[in-house]
Amino acid sequence: MDVTDVHHSYRQHAVLGGVDLRLRPGTLAGIVGENGAGKTTLLKVLAGELRPDRGTVRHRGRFGYCPQAVVLDDSFTVRQHLDFFRSAFGLPDLLRAREVMEILAFTEYLDHRAGLLSGGSRQKLNLTLALMHDPDVLLLDEPYQGFDWETYLRFWELATSLRDAGRSVLVVSHLAYDIDRLDLLWRLEGGRLHRQDTRTEATA
């Protein structure tokens, strides 16, 4: 993914003021920033949900997007969500979805309605839907909110396995948790990305 000089404003309020970003295959990267810094706006631009006022975003291959606000139909079961997205993605089966659910310890919830799931379980479904078509680039906005400690660790195992399989993973959060797991880290401040050191870089 290549991002060049991306700008975005809401009326007279400039949120993004020239964002440049390159995310190569096989990279696990993070963006941190204060609440209101523009992280969600940036992810929406990267995912194509928002059109930038200026600049370009180029994707190579398939991408998946896990937004911070879980978008589910509360009347649908987990299985119905998977079937709906399988059809939308044109997938022959649910093999990858079941693999992700196995990693997240979520398989027992197939016939539960989304509206009855806990916040953490809803987030597991959200993440499964973003990953079930095996994207080359994965964009994650606060992906582990609501997770217990075990699921949090399982999430990082999943993210690391994706990176090791040649995928690009971008995790956006307001706090720099576990930065030693990341290959690259940026801070979004003043509408721009600023490179930060990670323990991985320091020991490389």
C-alpha positions as a Markdown table, in Angstrom:
| # | Residue | x | y | z |
|---|---|---|---|---|
| 1 | Met | 0.0 | 0.0 | 0.0 |
| 2 | Asp | 1.4 | 3.4 | -1.0 |
| 3 | Val | -0.1 | 6.6 | 0.4 |
| 4 | Thr | 1.1 | 10.0 | -0.9 |
| 5 | Asp | 0.3 | 13.5 | 0.5 |
| 6 | Val | -3.2 | 12.7 | 1.7 |
| 7 | His | -5.2 | 15.6 | 3.0 |
| 8 | His | -8.7 | 15.7 | 4.5 |
| 9 | Ser | -10.7 | 18.3 | 6.2 |
| 10 | Tyr | -14.2 | 18.6 | 7.7 |
| 11 | Arg | -15.4 | 22.0 | 6.6 |
| 12 | Gln | -12.7 | 24.4 | 7.8 |
| 13 | His | -11.1 | 21.9 | 10.2 |
| 14 | Ala | -8.0 | 20.2 | 8.7 |
| 15 | Val | -7.6 | 16.7 | 10.1 |
| 16 | Leu | -5.0 | 15.2 | 7.7 |
| 17 | Gly | -2.4 | 17.5 | 6.4 |
| 18 | Gly | -0.1 | 15.6 | 4.1 |
| 19 | Val | 0.1 | 11.9 | 5.2 |
| 20 | Asp | 2.7 | 9.7 | 3.5 |
| 21 | Leu | 2.8 | 6.0 | 4.2 |
| 22 | Arg | 4.3 | 2.9 | 2.6 |
| 23 | Leu | 3.3 | -0.5 | 3.8 |
| 24 | Arg | 5.3 | -3.4 | 2.2 |
| 25 | Pro | 4.2 | -7.0 | 2.2 |
| 26 | Gly | 5.2 | -8.9 | 5.3 |
| 27 | Thr | 5.0 | -5.9 | 7.6 |
| 28 | Leu | 3.2 | -5.5 | 10.9 |
| 29 | Ala | 2.9 | -1.8 | 11.6 |
| 30 | Gly | 1.1 | 0.5 | 14.0 |
| 31 | Ile | -0.2 | 4.0 | 14.1 |
| 32 | Val | -0.9 | 5.7 | 17.5 |
| 33 | Gly | -2.3 | 9.1 | 18.4 |
| 34 | Glu | -4.4 | 10.9 | 20.8 |
| 35 | Asn | -8.2 | 10.8 | 20.6 |
| 36 | Gly | -9.3 | 13.2 | 17.9 |
| 37 | Ala | -5.9 | 13.1 | 16.1 |
| 38 | Gly | -7.5 | 11.7 | 12.9 |
| 39 | Lys | -6.7 | 8.0 | 13.1 |
| 40 | Thr | -10.2 | 6.8 | 12.2 |
| 41 | Thr | -10.4 | 9.4 | 9.4 |
| 42 | Leu | -7.1 | 8.2 | 8.0 |
| 43 | Leu | -8.2 | 4.5 | 8.1 |
| 44 | Lys | -11.5 | 5.4 | 6.3 |
| 45 | Val | -9.5 | 7.2 | 3.6 |
| 46 | Leu | -7.1 | 4.1 | 3.3 |
| 47 | Ala | -10.1 | 1.8 | 3.1 |
| 48 | Gly | -11.9 | 3.9 | 0.4 |
| 49 | Glu | -14.8 | 4.9 | 2.7 |
| 50 | Leu | -13.8 | 8.5 | 2.5 |
| 51 | Arg | -12.4 | 10.4 | -0.5 |
| 52 | Pro | -9.3 | 12.5 | 0.4 |
| 53 | Asp | -9.4 | 16.2 | -0.5 |
| 54 | Arg | -5.9 | 15.7 | -2.0 |
| 55 | Gly | -3.4 | 12.9 | -2.4 |
| 56 | Thr | -3.4 | 9.3 | -3.5 |
| 57 | Val | -3.9 | 5.8 | -2.0 |
| 58 | Arg | -2.8 | 2.8 | -3.9 |
| 59 | His | -3.5 | -0.8 | -2.9 |
| 60 | Arg | -1.9 | -4.0 | -4.2 |
| 61 | Gly | -4.2 | -7.0 | -4.0 |
| 62 | Arg | -7.2 | -7.5 | -1.7 |
| 63 | Phe | -7.6 | -5.6 | 1.5 |
| 64 | Gly | -9.6 | -6.1 | 4.6 |
| 65 | Tyr | -11.0 | -3.4 | 6.9 |
| 66 | Cys | -12.0 | -3.8 | 10.6 |
| 67 | Pro | -13.6 | -0.5 | 11.7 |
| 68 | Gln | -13.7 | 0.6 | 15.3 |
| 69 | Ala | -17.5 | 0.7 | 15.3 |
| 70 | Val | -18.7 | -2.8 | 14.8 |
| 71 | Val | -21.2 | -3.0 | 11.9 |
| 72 | Leu | -23.4 | -6.0 | 12.5 |
| 73 | Asp | -27.0 | -6.9 | 12.1 |
| 74 | Asp | -28.2 | -7.8 | 15.6 |
| 75 | Ser | -30.9 | -10.1 | 14.3 |
| 76 | Phe | -28.5 | -12.2 | 12.3 |
| 77 | Thr | -26.6 | -15.2 | 13.8 |
| 78 | Val | -22.8 | -15.5 | 13.4 |
| 79 | Arg | -23.4 | -18.1 | 10.8 |
| 80 | Gln | -25.7 | -15.9 | 8.8 |
| 81 | His | -23.1 | -13.1 | 8.9 |
| 82 | Leu | -20.5 | -15.5 | 7.5 |
| 83 | Asp | -22.8 | -16.8 | 4.8 |
| 84 | Phe | -23.7 | -13.2 | 3.8 |
| 85 | Phe | -20.1 | -12.1 | 3.5 |
| 86 | Arg | -19.1 | -15.4 | 1.8 |
| 87 | Ser | -21.6 | -14.5 | -0.9 |
| 88 | Ala | -20.4 | -10.8 | -1.0 |
| 89 | Phe | -16.8 | -11.9 | -1.4 |
| 90 | Gly | -17.6 | -14.6 | -3.9 |
| 91 | Leu | -15.9 | -17.3 | -1.7 |
| 92 | Pro | -16.4 | -21.0 | -2.4 |
| 93 | Asp | -16.4 | -21.9 | 1.3 |
| 94 | Leu | -15.9 | -20.7 | 4.9 |
| 95 | Leu | -12.5 | -22.4 | 5.4 |
| 96 | Arg | -10.6 | -19.3 | 6.2 |
| 97 | Ala | -13.3 | -17.9 | 8.4 |
| 98 | Arg | -13.4 | -21.0 | 10.5 |
| 99 | Glu | -9.6 | -20.9 | 10.8 |
| 100 | Val | -9.7 | -17.4 | 12.2 |
| 101 | Met | -12.6 | -18.3 | 14.5 |
| 102 | Glu | -10.5 | -21.3 | 15.8 |
| 103 | Ile | -7.6 | -19.0 | 16.6 |
| 104 | Leu | -9.9 | -16.6 | 18.4 |
| 105 | Ala | -11.7 | -19.4 | 20.3 |
| 106 | Phe | -15.0 | -18.3 | 18.7 |
| 107 | Thr | -16.3 | -21.4 | 16.9 |
| 108 | Glu | -18.9 | -22.2 | 19.6 |
| 109 | Tyr | -20.9 | -19.0 | 18.8 |
| 110 | Leu | -21.9 | -19.9 | 15.2 |
| 111 | Asp | -25.6 | -20.0 | 16.0 |
| 112 | His | -25.7 | -17.1 | 18.5 |
| 113 | Arg | -27.4 | -13.9 | 17.4 |
| 114 | Ala | -25.1 | -10.9 | 17.1 |
| 115 | Gly | -27.3 | -8.8 | 19.4 |
| 116 | Leu | -26.8 | -11.2 | 22.2 |
| 117 | Leu | -23.0 | -11.4 | 22.0 |
| 118 | Ser | -20.7 | -9.6 | 24.4 |
| 119 | Gly | -18.6 | -6.7 | 23.2 |
| 120 | Gly | -15.5 | -8.9 | 22.9 |
| 121 | Ser | -17.3 | -11.6 | 21.0 |
| 122 | Arg | -18.8 | -9.0 | 18.6 |
| 123 | Gln | -15.3 | -7.8 | 18.0 |
| 124 | Lys | -14.2 | -11.3 | 17.2 |
| 125 | Leu | -16.9 | -11.5 | 14.6 |
| 126 | Asn | -15.9 | -8.2 | 13.2 |
| 127 | Leu | -12.3 | -9.3 | 12.9 |
| 128 | Thr | -13.4 | -12.6 | 11.3 |
| 129 | Leu | -15.4 | -10.8 | 8.6 |
| 130 | Ala | -12.5 | -8.6 | 7.8 |
| 131 | Leu | -10.2 | -11.6 | 7.4 |
| 132 | Met | -12.3 | -14.3 | 5.9 |
| 133 | His | -11.4 | -13.5 | 2.3 |
| 134 | Asp | -7.6 | -13.7 | 3.1 |
| 135 | Pro | -6.7 | -10.1 | 2.3 |
| 136 | Asp | -3.2 | -9.0 | 1.3 |
| 137 | Val | -3.5 | -5.8 | 3.4 |
| 138 | Leu | -5.4 | -5.7 | 6.7 |
| 139 | Leu | -6.5 | -2.3 | 8.2 |
| 140 | Leu | -7.5 | -2.6 | 11.9 |
| 141 | Asp | -9.0 | 0.3 | 13.9 |
| 142 | Glu | -8.7 | -0.5 | 17.7 |
| 143 | Pro | -9.1 | -4.2 | 16.9 |
| 144 | Tyr | -8.7 | -5.6 | 20.4 |
| 145 | Gln | -11.2 | -3.5 | 22.3 |
| 146 | Gly | -13.3 | -5.7 | 24.6 |
| 147 | Phe | -10.9 | -8.6 | 24.4 |
| 148 | Asp | -9.8 | -10.4 | 27.5 |
| 149 | Trp | -6.1 | -11.1 | 28.1 |
| 150 | Glu | -6.1 | -14.5 | 26.5 |
| 151 | Thr | -7.9 | -13.2 | 23.4 |
| 152 | Tyr | -5.6 | -10.2 | 23.2 |
| 153 | Leu | -2.6 | -12.6 | 23.1 |
| 154 | Arg | -4.4 | -14.7 | 20.4 |
| 155 | Phe | -4.9 | -11.5 | 18.4 |
| 156 | Trp | -1.2 | -10.8 | 18.3 |
| 157 | Glu | -0.4 | -14.4 | 17.4 |
| 158 | Leu | -2.8 | -14.0 | 14.5 |
| 159 | Ala | -1.4 | -10.7 | 13.4 |
| 160 | Thr | 2.2 | -12.1 | 13.6 |
| 161 | Ser | 1.2 | -15.2 | 11.5 |
| 162 | Leu | -0.3 | -12.9 | 8.9 |
| 163 | Arg | 2.9 | -10.9 | 8.7 |
| 164 | Asp | 5.0 | -14.0 | 8.5 |
| 165 | Ala | 2.7 | -15.2 | 5.6 |
| 166 | Gly | 3.6 | -12.1 | 3.6 |
| 167 | Arg | 0.6 | -10.0 | 4.5 |
| 168 | Ser | 0.6 | -6.3 | 5.5 |
| 169 | Val | -1.1 | -5.5 | 8.8 |
| 170 | Leu | -1.8 | -2.0 | 10.0 |
| 171 | Val | -3.0 | -1.7 | 13.6 |
| 172 | Val | -4.4 | 1.7 | 14.7 |
| 173 | Ser | -4.8 | 2.5 | 18.4 |
| 174 | His | -4.8 | 5.5 | 20.8 |
| 175 | Leu | -2.2 | 3.8 | 23.0 |
| 176 | Ala | 1.1 | 2.2 | 22.0 |
| 177 | Tyr | 0.5 | -1.3 | 23.4 |
| 178 | Asp | 3.1 | -4.0 | 22.7 |
| 179 | Ile | 5.2 | -1.8 | 20.3 |
| 180 | Asp | 8.0 | -4.4 | 20.4 |
| 181 | Arg | 5.7 | -6.7 | 18.4 |
| 182 | Leu | 5.6 | -4.1 | 15.5 |
| 183 | Asp | 8.1 | -3.7 | 12.6 |
| 184 | Leu | 7.1 | -0.1 | 12.1 |
| 185 | Leu | 5.3 | 2.5 | 14.3 |
| 186 | Trp | 4.1 | 6.0 | 13.4 |
| 187 | Arg | 2.5 | 8.6 | 15.6 |
| 188 | Leu | -0.3 | 10.7 | 14.0 |
| 189 | Glu | 0.1 | 14.2 | 15.2 |
| 190 | Gly | -0.7 | 17.6 | 13.6 |
| 191 | Gly | -2.2 | 15.8 | 10.6 |
| 192 | Arg | 1.0 | 14.0 | 9.7 |
| 193 | Leu | 2.7 | 10.7 | 10.5 |
| 194 | His | 5.9 | 10.7 | 12.5 |
| 195 | Arg | 8.1 | 7.6 | 12.7 |
| 196 | Gln | 8.7 | 6.3 | 16.2 |
| 197 | Asp | 11.3 | 3.8 | 17.4 |
| 198 | Thr | 10.2 | 0.3 | 18.3 |
| 199 | Arg | 12.2 | -2.3 | 20.3 |
| 200 | Thr | 12.2 | -4.5 | 17.1 |
| 201 | Glu | 14.1 | -1.8 | 15.2 |
| 202 | Ala | 16.4 | -1.0 | 18.1 |
| 203 | Thr | 17.6 | -4.6 | 18.4 |
| 204 | Ala | 17.7 | -5.3 | 14.6 |
